[in-house]
Amino acid sequence: LLEEGLKYFPVWKEELKILKPDVIIFLTGDYDWRIRKVIGKFQTKSIAPKLDQLIFEDSSMPLCYRTNHPQRLLFTFQYRPMLGHLNNLLSNL
């Protein structure tokens, strides 16, 4: 399905140009391969448990973070701590 989406509906870069976000928060958990497939190569920098900054080779990418999906955070009792981490990050921009 990902391959078909990339082939027939490759809109990621155009959406990014239109929206011009300051920050992107990926709620994908351990699906880095999908992010790399759609956007490109990146390095990770750990910010907190289960929260990483993604540093893309493409310098046009805005500030990006990745954590788990909210439901996964709830099931692992990390939801409230993650909200605190994200709140701190966003309030310091």
C-alpha positions in Angstrom: 0.0 0.0 0.0 2.8 2.4 0.8 4.4 1.7 -2.6 1.2 2.4 -4.4 0.6 5.6 -2.5 4.1 6.8 -3.3 3.7 5.9 -7.0 0.2 7.3 -7.6 -0.2 10.0 -4.9 3.2 11.5 -4.2 2.1 14.6 -2.4 4.4 14.9 0.6 6.8 17.5 -0.7 4.0 19.6 -2.2 2.0 19.5 1.0 5.1 20.6 2.9 5.6 23.5 0.6 2.0 24.6 0.9 1.6 24.2 4.7 5.1 25.5 5.7 5.0 24.0 9.2 7.5 25.1 11.9 7.4 21.7 13.5 6.3 18.2 12.5 5.6 15.5 15.2 5.4 12.0 13.8 3.3 9.7 15.9 4.7 6.6 14.2 6.8 4.9 16.9 9.2 2.4 15.3 8.2 2.9 11.7 11.3 4.9 10.7 11.6 2.9 7.4 8.3 4.4 6.3 9.4 7.9 7.0 12.7 7.3 5.2 10.8 5.9 2.2 8.6 8.9 1.9 10.8 11.8 3.0 14.4 10.7 2.9 17.4 9.8 5.2 17.7 11.2 8.7 19.6 10.8 11.9 17.9 10.5 15.3 18.8 12.4 18.5 17.2 11.1 21.7 15.3 13.8 23.6 13.5 11.6 26.2 12.4 8.0 26.4 10.4 7.2 23.2 10.9 10.8 22.0 13.5 11.6 19.3 14.4 14.5 17.1 14.7 13.6 13.5 17.5 15.4 11.6 17.0 15.0 7.9 19.6 15.3 5.2 17.2 17.5 3.3 17.9 20.9 4.9 14.4 22.2 3.8 12.7 20.0 6.4 11.5 21.8 9.5 12.2 20.7 13.1 10.9 17.1 13.4 10.2 14.9 16.4 9.0 11.3 16.6 7.2 9.5 19.3 4.7 6.6 19.7 1.1 6.8 18.8 -1.1 8.2 21.6 -2.9 4.9 22.1 0.4 3.1 22.5 1.6 5.8 25.0 -1.7 5.2 27.0 -1.2 1.5 27.1 2.4 1.8 28.3 1.6 4.5 30.8 3.7 7.1 29.0 1.0 9.4 27.8 1.2 12.1 30.5 5.0 12.1 30.7 5.1 12.5 26.9 2.7 15.4 27.0 5.0 17.1 29.5 8.0 16.5 27.2 6.2 17.8 24.1 4.8 20.8 26.0 8.3 21.7 27.1 9.7 21.3 23.6 6.9 23.4 22.0 6.9 26.1 24.6 10.6 26.7 24.1 10.3 27.3 20.3 
